[in-house]
Amino acid sequence: MKVDLAMLAGRIIVVFQLLPNGLRKIENFELTAAMMGGAPPQMIGGRLFPAQEPLFHFPVPEFFLACSITFDLLLTLFVIVGFCTRSAAAFLMFYIVLAATIYHSDIRGSEDLMALTRILPFLGCLLLIAMVGGGRFTIDGWRARRESSAPSPAAGTSG
């Protein structure tokens, strides 16, 4: 029971930061899409956005931004509630590595390096979830318990 509660709390904590990230992308959709398409950096809230030069710019940035928002929100919710937990964690891990490669590969100093290394514990937690699953308190776990306790179709028939 303690392990299952820890797995639930861990799943929520590890992916919770992606929800505001996805919502921020929705809120600043035009600006983020322009940046993804190669627009020059702009000052936003006293900070240069983007702070680093991306590895490449997207040909159809609105489409790729919509995909990014979907990953940030939908896959995060899948991990939190435990629906296709292992797959969702693996896809999130791949997505984060890809995004970090594209948007944080222009390392100019220690601050840029810190931004990149901050994702390593996050990736480690997602790797664990992808390997061991989300624990008992998941939709996956509920479905497995339901299927294992259901009588087999052949059990109720007499020959």
JOQUINOR-V371819 format. One record per residue. N is the residue number from 1. PSI is psi in degrees with one decimal (999 if undefined). Layout:
# JOQUINOR-V371819
N:PSI / N:PSI
This chain:
# JOQUINOR-V371819
1:-43.5 / 2:-41.1 / 3:-41.1 / 4:-38.8 / 5:-38.6 / 6:-39.2 / 7:-41.5 / 8:-50.6 / 9:-42.2 / 10:-42.5 / 11:-44.3 / 12:-47.4 / 13:-43.6 / 14:-33.3 / 15:-4.6 / 16:-31.7 / 17:-19.4 / 18:-25.7 / 19:-53.3 / 20:-31.4 / 21:-45.9 / 22:-41.4 / 23:-37.3 / 24:-37.6 / 25:-37.0 / 26:-45.6 / 27:-37.9 / 28:40.0 / 29:-51.7 / 30:-45.4 / 31:-43.8 / 32:-42.0 / 33:-41.0 / 34:-43.1 / 35:-42.2 / 36:-27.3 / 37:-6.0 / 38:11.7 / 39:150.9 / 40:153.0 / 41:150.8 / 42:156.4 / 43:124.6 / 44:120.1 / 45:33.6 / 46:4.7 / 47:146.9 / 48:129.3 / 49:119.5 / 50:151.0 / 51:-23.4 / 52:155.8 / 53:120.5 / 54:156.0 / 55:-38.9 / 56:167.2 / 57:146.4 / 58:139.4 / 59:-34.9 / 60:76.5 / 61:-31.7 / 62:-40.3 / 63:-48.4 / 64:-33.3 / 65:-40.7 / 66:-39.9 / 67:-42.5 / 68:-43.4 / 69:-41.6 / 70:-45.0 / 71:-46.3 / 72:-41.9 / 73:-55.1 / 74:-49.9 / 75:-32.7 / 76:-45.8 / 77:-37.3 / 78:-43.8 / 79:-42.4 / 80:-48.6 / 81:-12.4 / 82:40.1 / 83:119.5 / 84:47.2 / 85:-49.2 / 86:-46.3 / 87:-43.5 / 88:-42.3 / 89:-40.9 / 90:-43.8 / 91:-40.7 / 92:-40.5 / 93:-47.4 / 94:-44.4 / 95:-43.0 / 96:-40.6 / 97:-43.8 / 98:-47.4 / 99:-40.6 / 100:-39.1 / 101:-41.3 / 102:-45.7 / 103:-9.6 / 104:20.4 / 105:-11.1 / 106:72.5 / 107:115.5 / 108:-10.5 / 109:-172.4 / 110:-32.3 / 111:-41.4 / 112:-39.8 / 113:-39.9 / 114:-39.8 / 115:-38.2 / 116:-42.6 / 117:-16.9 / 118:-22.0 / 119:-13.0 / 120:-47.4 / 121:-36.0 / 122:-45.9 / 123:-38.4 / 124:-43.2 / 125:-41.6 / 126:-37.1 / 127:-44.3 / 128:-45.1 / 129:-41.9 / 130:-31.8 / 131:-42.8 / 132:-10.6 / 133:-173.4 / 134:-1.5 / 135:-172.1 / 136:-37.4 / 137:66.7 / 138:162.1 / 139:-38.3 / 140:-46.3 / 141:-41.1 / 142:-44.6 / 143:-40.5 / 144:-42.3 / 145:-38.8 / 146:-43.8 / 147:-36.5 / 148:-24.8 / 149:-11.1 / 150:139.4 / 151:145.0 / 152:150.3 / 153:-31.9 / 154:-18.3 / 155:-30.3 / 156:-3.4 / 157:143.9 / 158:144.1 / 159:999
